[in-house]
Amino acid sequence: MKAFYNLKLASKLLVSFVAVLALTSFLGIFAVVQLAKVNRMSTEISTNWMPSAQALLDLKALAARYRSVEMQHIMSTTADDMARYEKSMTSVWDGMRTTRERYEQLISSPAEKAMYQKVVDATGQYAQEHEKLVALSRAQNNGEAVALLRGESLRVSTELNKAIDELVTLNVEGGTQASATADDIYAQGRMWILAVLAGCIVLGLGFALWIARIVSRPLGEAVQVAQSVAAGDLTSRIEPRSTDETGQLMQALKNMNESLVKIVGQVRTGTDTIATASGQIAVGNQDLSSRTEEQASSLEQTAASMEELTTTVKQNADNARQANQLALSASEVAVRGGEVVGQVVDTMGSINASSRKIVDIIAVIDGIAFQTNILALNAAVEAARAGEQGRGFAVVASEVRNLAQRSAAAAKEIKGLIDDSVGKVDVGTALVGEAGKTMDEIVASVKRVTDIMGEITSASHEQTQGIEQINQAITQMDQVTQQNAALVEEASAAAQAMQEQAAGLVDSVRVFRLDAAAQEAALMAPAATAGPKAIARKPSAPVLKAAPRAMAAKALAKPAARREPVAQLSSAGTAAAGDWTEF
């Protein structure tokens, strides 16, 4: 955990957004896999089970029509009628063969193939009985033909219809099982998708809050320190907690605060000493001139240090801008994740459309069953008109009608199952739509993080401007010091100006607050570097009044020689000189 805190700010943001992106990708892949399973079940229903049931029902309808034409052939009295019915039977038989070939391509299991073999065997037997029946009908042996039609031919036809019904039941059960499997896959997929989505939301929010906290907390502390320094309070304790950009910023503020404590402490002590020794400044113009030159050199060094600090702060601002660009890139990745969820919604719509097409196919099957029922009813009417001879035909028509009604009932049940599947697919589509809305919310959250990074960049820019202002202030202090060095040439004016500046400087540094330890350290530093006290004879007053400019000139030429004849100063005066040298 400590290593993560020490990572660069850009690395922290990258790790967090990569984690959120990985969770989102996992959710999208899982949703696509579940949709593929549901699509596979739907495809199996639409391309195998339903076409198989349709082919079997078509075969059964053709077989019933074939048997109806046989009855009409028996009842025919002319050769032309018989030939017409034989041509019709040939056409129907070809349709049965085509329908069987279509069904054979849809057989999907050994059990179904074994059951279909019963249909093949029954069809072969029925063909043999058909040849006998047609021969008797051509010979006008209607009695034997009717007996054959009601006897062996009826038995074989019943076996054929029974075998077809068994296959229809098998295919209906297979379609029902596939539909139930699809429902189970959908229910499980929905549960897991919701669970993973909730996990993504919780982890995403956790990462966002965590990153916001570890970024905003050090920046808030830095702002408080800067505000305290701006208000003149230099007693703040600054402790960097990491080595990232924010930790480097806190360390720089700590160094700046310590430097300001040292400088302000020295300035405060120096101003007090200068105020005490300002009355004796005339006798020490030469010494003051040399010390002023040293002070100018120190200020130049301080200005150079402030320029380096300004460069460091600008680098921090550049790093903040780079982090902002990374946040914008993460926002674009989140938007692409939302587009992937939109594609999932479109896929669910396509599955819904396929299910509705299956409903249309079932409606067509229902219509065929209804037409078969009408044909059977017409056949019963024709049998009633035929009287006693059409009684057997009426029985067959009644059976065909019953079969048609049962087919219609089965089609309605299948339609109900498909309608239920369509409704569930609609619910799934709505849920995936809600997932898309949730992705939009995640994108909005990422954009808010990007806005926060923009604010951080702006704050770094403002801090850079503040450091530049401090640098300008130090440059101005350097200029003032140079002016003071020039004013040393005028003894009387220099003394008065020194007293006024000392009073103003005292008022200025009173704004800053120092703790006792820092102030003591500031007092000890100049005392350690001040050197031995200079004790010399006090020159006479006429010398001071007569040649102040000459003394200044000699001070510039021989600063070491002029340190002896100064008047004996108090320890406060010596400390004041030491303060200005250190400053």
SVG drawing of the C-alpha trace seen along z (x, -y; Angstrom):
<svg xmlns="http://www.w3.org/2000/svg" viewBox="-78 -70 122 128">
<polyline fill="none" stroke="black" stroke-width="0.4" points="0.0,0.0 2.9,-2.4 4.3,-1.7 1.0,-2.7 1.0,-6.0 4.5,-6.7 3.5,-6.2 3.3,-9.2 -0.2,-10.8 -0.5,-9.7 0.3,-6.1 -2.3,-6.1 -5.0,-7.3 -3.9,-4.9 -4.1,-1.9 -7.5,-2.9 -9.0,-3.4 -7.4,-0.2 -9.1,1.7 -12.5,0.1 -12.0,0.8 -11.1,4.5 -14.3,4.9 -16.3,3.3 -14.7,5.5 -15.4,8.6 -19.1,7.6 -19.3,7.0 -17.7,10.3 -19.9,12.2 -23.0,10.6 -22.0,11.5 -21.3,15.1 -24.8,15.4 -26.4,13.8 -24.6,16.3 -26.0,19.2 -29.6,17.8 -29.1,17.2 -27.9,20.7 -31.0,22.1 -33.3,19.8 -31.5,20.8 -31.9,24.5 -35.6,24.0 -36.0,22.0 -33.7,24.1 -34.3,27.6 -37.3,28.3 -39.9,26.1 -39.0,26.9 -39.0,30.6 -42.5,30.3 -43.6,28.3 -42.3,31.0 -44.0,33.8 -47.3,32.0 -46.9,31.3 -46.2,35.1 -49.2,36.0 -51.4,33.6 -50.2,35.0 -50.8,38.6 -54.3,37.7 -54.8,36.0 -53.4,39.0 -55.8,41.3 -58.6,38.9 -57.7,39.1 -57.6,42.9 -61.2,42.8 -62.2,40.5 -60.5,42.9 -62.5,45.8 -65.7,43.8 -64.8,42.8 -66.8,44.4 -65.0,43.2 -61.5,43.7 -60.9,40.0 -61.7,39.4 -59.5,42.3 -56.6,40.9 -57.1,37.4 -57.1,38.8 -54.0,41.0 -52.2,37.9 -53.2,36.1 -52.0,39.1 -48.6,39.0 -48.3,35.3 -49.2,35.9 -46.8,38.8 -44.0,36.6 -44.8,34.0 -44.6,36.6 -41.2,37.7 -39.9,34.1 -41.2,33.5 -39.5,36.6 -36.2,35.6 -36.6,32.2 -37.2,33.8 -34.3,36.3 -31.9,33.3 -33.3,32.1 -32.8,35.4 -30.6,34.7 -30.4,37.9 -30.3,41.7 -33.6,42.0 -35.3,39.7 -33.7,41.6 -35.1,44.9 -38.6,43.4 -38.4,42.0 -37.5,45.5 -41.0,46.6 -42.4,43.8 -40.3,45.1 -41.4,48.7 -45.1,47.7 -44.8,45.6 -43.4,48.6 -46.2,50.9 -48.8,48.2 -47.3,48.0 -47.8,51.7 -51.4,51.6 -51.9,48.6 -50.9,50.5 -53.4,53.2 -56.1,50.7 -55.6,48.9 -55.7,52.2 -59.0,53.2 -60.4,49.7 -59.4,49.8 -61.1,53.3 -64.3,51.7 -64.0,54.1 -65.2,51.4 -66.3,53.8 -62.9,55.4 -61.3,52.0 -63.4,50.5 -62.7,53.6 -59.0,53.2 -59.2,49.4 -61.0,50.1 -58.8,53.1 -55.1,53.5 -54.7,50.0 -56.4,48.4 -54.1,50.3 -51.0,49.2 -52.3,45.6 -53.0,45.6 -49.4,46.9 -48.0,44.2 -50.0,41.4 -49.0,42.8 -45.3,42.8 -45.6,39.3 -47.4,38.2 -44.6,39.7 -42.1,37.7 -44.1,34.5 -44.3,35.1 -40.6,35.7 -39.8,32.5 -42.3,30.5 -40.7,31.8 -37.3,31.0 -38.4,27.4 -39.9,27.1 -36.8,28.3 -34.6,25.9 -36.9,23.1 -36.7,24.1 -32.9,24.2 -32.8,20.8 -35.0,19.5 -32.6,21.0 -29.6,19.5 -31.3,16.1 -32.2,16.2 -28.7,17.2 -27.1,14.7 -29.4,11.9 -28.5,12.8 -24.8,12.9 -24.8,9.7 -26.6,7.8 -24.2,9.1 -21.1,8.2 -22.6,4.9 -23.2,4.1 -19.6,5.2 -18.3,2.9 -20.3,0.0 -19.1,0.5 -15.5,1.0 -15.6,-2.0 -17.1,-4.2 -14.5,-2.9 -11.6,-3.6 -13.0,-7.1 -13.4,-8.0 -10.0,-6.6 -8.1,-8.4 -10.0,-11.6 -9.1,-11.3 -5.4,-10.6 -5.1,-13.4 -7.3,-16.1 -6.0,-15.6 -2.4,-16.5 -3.4,-19.3 -5.8,-20.7 -2.9,-20.6 -0.7,-22.4 -3.4,-25.1 -3.7,-25.5 0.1,-25.9 0.2,-28.5 -2.7,-30.4 -1.0,-30.4 2.2,-31.7 0.2,-34.4 -1.4,-35.4 2.1,-35.6 1.8,-32.4 5.1,-30.5 4.4,-28.1 2.8,-25.4 4.2,-21.8 4.5,-20.3 5.1,-16.5 5.2,-15.0 3.5,-11.5 4.6,-10.3 7.1,-10.8 4.7,-11.5 4.0,-14.9 1.9,-16.0 4.6,-14.8 7.2,-16.7 5.0,-19.7 4.6,-19.4 8.4,-19.0 9.0,-22.1 6.5,-24.0 8.3,-22.7 11.6,-23.9 10.1,-27.3 8.5,-27.6 11.8,-26.8 13.6,-29.3 11.1,-32.0 11.2,-31.3 15.0,-31.7 14.9,-34.8 12.0,-36.4 13.7,-35.6 16.9,-37.1 15.1,-40.2 13.2,-40.7 16.4,-40.5 18.3,-42.6 15.6,-45.4 15.6,-45.5 19.4,-45.8 19.4,-48.4 16.9,-50.5 19.2,-50.5 22.4,-51.2 20.9,-53.7 22.2,-56.7 25.8,-55.5 25.5,-54.7 27.5,-57.8 30.7,-56.4 30.3,-53.1 29.4,-54.1 32.4,-52.3 31.7,-49.1 28.0,-49.3 28.9,-49.8 31.0,-46.6 28.3,-44.7 25.7,-46.1 27.6,-44.6 27.7,-41.3 23.9,-41.6 23.4,-42.2 25.4,-39.1 23.2,-37.1 20.1,-38.5 21.3,-37.5 21.8,-33.9 18.3,-34.0 16.9,-35.2 18.7,-32.3 17.2,-29.8 13.7,-31.3 14.2,-30.9 15.0,-27.2 11.9,-26.9 9.8,-28.5 11.1,-26.0 10.2,-23.1 6.6,-24.4 6.2,-24.8 7.3,-21.2 4.6,-20.2 2.0,-22.2 3.2,-20.3 2.7,-17.0 -0.8,-18.0 -1.6,-18.8 -0.4,-15.4 -2.6,-13.8 -5.5,-15.8 -4.8,-14.4 -4.7,-10.8 -8.1,-11.5 -9.5,-12.7 -8.2,-9.5 -9.9,-7.3 -13.1,-9.3 -13.0,-8.3 -12.4,-4.6 -15.5,-4.7 -17.5,-6.2 -16.4,-3.4 -17.6,-0.9 -21.0,-2.6 -21.1,-2.1 -20.4,1.7 -23.4,2.0 -25.5,0.2 -24.4,2.9 -25.6,5.5 -29.0,3.8 -29.1,4.0 -28.3,7.8 -31.1,8.4 -33.5,6.6 -32.3,8.9 -33.1,12.0 -36.5,10.5 -37.2,10.1 -36.2,13.8 -38.6,15.0 -41.4,13.0 -40.7,14.6 -41.1,18.0 -44.5,16.9 -45.4,16.1 -44.4,19.6 -46.6,21.1 -49.5,19.0 -48.9,20.4 -49.0,24.0 -52.3,23.1 -53.7,21.9 -52.7,25.1 -54.5,27.1 -57.6,24.9 -57.6,25.5 -57.2,29.3 -60.2,29.1 -62.2,27.4 -61.2,30.0 -62.2,32.8 -65.5,31.1 -66.1,30.9 -65.1,34.5 -67.7,35.5 -70.3,33.5 -69.4,35.3 -69.6,38.6 -73.0,37.8 -74.2,37.1 -72.8,40.4 -75.1,42.1 -74.4,45.7 -71.4,45.9 -69.7,42.9 -70.0,44.0 -66.5,45.3 -65.3,42.1 -67.1,40.1 -65.3,42.0 -62.0,41.2 -63.0,37.6 -63.9,37.5 -60.5,38.9 -58.8,36.3 -60.8,33.6 -59.8,34.8 -56.2,34.9 -56.4,31.3 -58.0,30.1 -55.3,31.8 -52.6,30.2 -54.2,26.8 -54.2,27.3 -50.5,28.3 -49.7,25.2 -51.5,23.0 -49.6,24.5 -46.3,23.9 -47.3,20.4 -48.1,19.8 -44.6,21.0 -43.0,18.8 -45.0,15.8 -43.8,16.4 -40.2,16.5 -40.7,13.3 -42.0,11.6 -38.9,12.7 -36.6,11.5 -38.4,8.1 -37.7,8.1 -34.0,8.9 -33.8,6.1 -35.2,3.6 -32.6,4.8 -29.7,4.4 -31.1,0.9 -30.8,0.1 -27.2,1.4 -26.5,-1.1 -27.9,-3.9 -25.7,-2.8 -22.7,-2.9 -23.7,-6.5 -23.6,-7.3 -20.1,-5.8 -19.0,-8.0 -20.4,-11.1 -18.5,-10.2 -15.2,-9.8 -15.9,-13.3 -16.4,-14.7 -12.9,-13.3 -11.5,-15.0 -13.0,-18.3 -11.4,-17.9 -8.0,-17.3 -8.6,-20.5 -9.1,-22.4 -5.9,-20.9 -4.0,-22.1 -5.5,-25.6 -4.4,-25.7 -0.9,-24.6 -0.8,-27.5 -1.9,-29.9 0.8,-28.7 3.4,-29.2 2.3,-32.8 2.5,-33.2 6.1,-31.9 7.0,-34.3 5.6,-37.2 7.8,-36.2 10.8,-36.1 9.9,-39.5 9.7,-40.7 13.2,-39.4 14.4,-41.1 12.9,-44.3 14.7,-43.8 17.9,-43.4 17.3,-46.7 16.5,-48.4 19.8,-47.1 21.7,-48.5 20.1,-51.8 21.1,-51.6 24.7,-51.1 24.6,-54.2 23.0,-56.2 25.8,-55.3 27.9,-58.0 25.8,-60.6 26.3,-60.2 23.6,-62.3 20.9,-61.3 21.9,-57.7 21.5,-57.8 18.0,-59.3 17.0,-56.9 18.3,-53.9 16.2,-54.8 13.0,-55.2 13.6,-52.0 14.3,-50.1 11.1,-51.3 9.1,-50.3 10.8,-46.9 9.9,-46.3 6.3,-47.0 6.4,-44.6 7.9,-41.6 5.5,-41.9 2.9,-40.3 4.8,-37.0 4.4,-34.7 7.3,-32.4 7.4,-29.7 10.0,-29.9 12.3,-27.2 12.5,-28.7 13.1,-32.2 15.9,-31.0 17.5,-29.2 17.3,-32.4 19.0,-34.3 21.7,-31.7 22.7,-31.5 23.9,-35.1 25.6,-35.0 27.7,-32.0 28.8,-33.7 29.3,-37.3 32.9,-37.0 34.7,-38.9 33.6,-42.3 35.5,-45.2 36.6,-47.6 38.0,-50.9 38.3,-54.5 35.4,-56.7 36.4,-59.4 35.7,-63.0 32.5,-64.6 34.1,-67.2 35.6,-64.4 32.1,-62.8 30.6,-66.1 33.4,-67.3 34.1,-64.5 31.2,-62.0 31.8,-61.5 35.5,-61.0 34.9,-58.3 32.5,-56.5 35.0,-56.7 37.7,-55.2 35.3,-52.5 34.8,-51.4 38.6,-51.3 39.8,-49.8 37.0,-48.1 39.4,-46.1 41.3,-49.2 38.1,-51.0 36.8,-48.3 39.2,-49.4 38.4,-53.0 34.6,-52.5 33.1,-53.3 32.6,-50.6 29.1,-49.1 26.9,-47.1 26.3,-43.4 23.0,-44.3 24.8,-46.4 27.2,-43.6 24.3,-41.2 22.6,-43.6 25.7,-43.6 25.8,-39.8 22.2,-39.6 22.7,-41.8 25.7,-39.7 23.7,-36.4 20.7,-37.9"/>
</svg>
